[in-house]
Amino acid sequence: MSVRARAAVFALLAAVAACGGAARDVVPESHDVVKSETQGEGDRGSYAHVAKRAMGFVALAGEHGVGDAAVGAVERLADSLDVCATDLAQRGKLVDGAVRVRLSIAPDGAPVVSHVDVAPGNAVAANAILCVLAPLKLLTFPPSDGAATARTMEIDATWGPPGARR
């Protein structure tokens, strides 16, 4: 995905996150899997896995060499995001936000963040650090089996206060 295409995706996510409404959408916990049989190596047209929670969602945009551990990580991140966002909302510090994180998995199973794109705003960045990046750094993956294949993941996350539409 080109830099210009990524910028367009995040501009769209930021615009969607900024849209508010008077009604509160209630989003029950779900474990949606969206996969395209024709999805190519560079095609990011759909998510491999989406974990929705009441305060936002975390989606697996792509993975290589991680397998089922990637889905488990997305689910755990969604749980952490929901708890964190609920706490921030109760304290009046939650804002609409979106982030994309690219990471690799070290041979010992530790996540190594290589790139972060976050929607504009200091409050959004603060929410992203507390509710996505910190929990992400606490994840552990199975150690490498010794294969030379690089293990990588890319996730998207969005969140917002009650009353925001996602």
matplotlib code that plots the C-alpha trace (Angstrom):
import matplotlib.pyplot as plt

x = [0.0, 1.5, 2.0, -0.6, -3.1, -2.3, -2.9, -6.2, -7.3, -6.3, -8.0, -11.2, -10.8, -10.3, -13.4, -15.5, -14.3, -15.1, -18.7, -20.9, -24.5, -27.0, -27.9, -25.5, -24.8, -24.6, -22.0, -21.9, -18.7, -18.2, -15.6, -16.0, -13.7, -13.5, -11.4, -11.2, -10.2, -8.8, -6.8, -3.3, -0.1, -0.3, -4.1, -5.4, -9.0, -10.4, -9.4, -8.4, -10.0, -12.1, -12.7, -15.5, -16.1, -18.5, -15.9, -14.1, -12.5, -9.2, -8.7, -5.9, -5.0, -2.4, 0.1, 2.9, 4.3, 2.2, -0.8, -3.5, -1.5, -2.3, -6.1, -5.6, -3.5, -6.2, -8.8, -6.7, -5.9, -9.7, -10.4, -7.6, -8.8, -12.4, -11.3, -8.9, -11.4, -14.2, -11.9, -10.8, -14.5, -15.5, -12.7, -13.7, -10.4, -11.5, -11.6, -12.4, -9.3, -7.7, -4.3, -2.5, 0.5, 3.0, 5.1, 7.4, 7.7, 11.2, 12.5, 11.8, 8.1, 8.3, 6.5, 8.7, 6.7, 8.2, 5.7, 2.8, 0.3, -2.1, -5.0, -4.1, -4.3, -2.3, -5.3, -5.7, -2.0, -2.3, -5.3, -3.4, -0.4, -2.5, -5.1, -3.3, 0.5, 1.0, -1.2, 0.5, 3.9, 2.7, 1.7, 3.8, 3.8, 5.2, 9.0, 10.3, 10.6, 14.0, 12.8, 14.3, 10.8, 10.1, 7.0, 5.0, 1.6, -0.4, -3.4, -5.9, -7.8, -10.5, -12.2, -14.4, -16.5, -20.1, -22.3, -19.7, -20.5, -17.9]
y = [0.0, 3.3, 6.2, 8.2, 5.3, 5.0, 8.7, 8.4, 5.5, 7.4, 10.6, 8.5, 6.9, 10.3, 11.7, 8.7, 9.0, 12.7, 12.1, 12.2, 11.7, 12.2, 8.5, 6.0, 2.9, -0.1, -2.5, -5.9, -7.9, -9.8, -11.9, -11.0, -12.6, -11.0, -12.7, -12.4, -15.4, -13.2, -11.0, -10.5, -10.0, -6.2, -5.9, -4.4, -4.2, -6.2, -7.1, -10.7, -10.3, -7.7, -7.6, -5.1, -3.8, -1.2, 1.6, 0.7, -2.0, -3.5, -5.1, -7.2, -5.5, -8.1, -10.6, -12.7, -15.8, -15.1, -17.3, -17.8, -15.9, -12.7, -13.3, -13.9, -10.7, -8.7, -10.1, -9.3, -5.8, -5.1, -6.2, -3.9, -1.0, -1.4, -1.3, 1.6, 3.6, 3.1, 4.3, 7.4, 8.1, 8.1, 10.6, 12.8, 12.2, 10.0, 11.5, 9.9, 8.4, 6.0, 4.4, 1.9, 0.0, -2.0, -4.4, -7.4, -10.3, -10.8, -14.4, -14.5, -13.5, -9.9, -7.4, -4.7, -1.7, -0.4, 2.2, 4.1, 6.3, 8.1, 10.5, 14.1, 15.6, 15.4, 13.9, 11.2, 10.4, 10.1, 7.8, 5.7, 5.3, 4.4, 2.2, 0.6, 0.9, 0.1, -3.0, -4.0, -3.9, -6.2, -9.0, -12.0, -14.3, -17.9, -17.9, -18.4, -21.9, -21.0, -20.3, -17.3, -16.0, -12.6, -12.4, -9.2, -7.8, -4.6, -3.6, -0.7, 0.5, 3.1, 4.3, 7.1, 8.3, 7.1, 8.8, 8.7, 6.7, 4.1]
z = [0.0, -1.0, 1.3, -0.5, -0.1, 3.6, 4.1, 2.4, 4.6, 7.7, 6.5, 6.0, 9.4, 11.0, 9.2, 10.3, 13.8, 13.9, 12.9, 16.0, 16.5, 19.3, 19.4, 21.0, 18.9, 21.0, 19.5, 21.2, 21.4, 18.2, 16.5, 12.8, 10.2, 6.8, 4.2, 0.5, -1.5, -4.2, -1.9, -3.2, -1.3, -1.5, -1.4, 1.9, 0.7, 3.6, 7.1, 8.0, 11.4, 13.2, 17.0, 17.8, 21.3, 22.7, 22.7, 19.4, 17.3, 16.5, 13.1, 11.6, 8.4, 7.6, 9.0, 7.7, 9.6, 12.8, 12.0, 14.7, 17.3, 15.3, 15.8, 19.5, 19.8, 18.0, 20.4, 23.5, 22.2, 21.6, 25.2, 26.5, 24.3, 25.5, 29.2, 28.7, 26.6, 29.2, 31.9, 29.9, 29.0, 32.7, 33.4, 30.4, 28.6, 25.7, 22.2, 18.8, 17.4, 15.0, 14.7, 12.4, 13.9, 11.9, 14.0, 13.8, 16.2, 17.6, 17.8, 21.5, 20.8, 21.8, 19.6, 18.0, 16.8, 13.5, 12.4, 13.9, 12.0, 14.3, 13.5, 14.2, 17.7, 21.0, 22.8, 20.1, 20.4, 24.2, 23.9, 21.3, 23.6, 26.6, 25.0, 22.0, 22.1, 25.8, 25.7, 22.4, 24.0, 26.8, 24.4, 23.9, 20.9, 20.6, 20.1, 16.6, 15.4, 13.9, 10.4, 8.7, 7.8, 9.2, 11.3, 10.9, 11.6, 10.8, 12.9, 12.8, 15.8, 16.3, 19.4, 20.7, 23.5, 24.1, 21.5, 18.8, 15.7, 14.5]

ax = plt.figure().add_subplot(projection="3d")
ax.plot(x, y, z, "-o")
ax.set_aspect("equal")
plt.show()
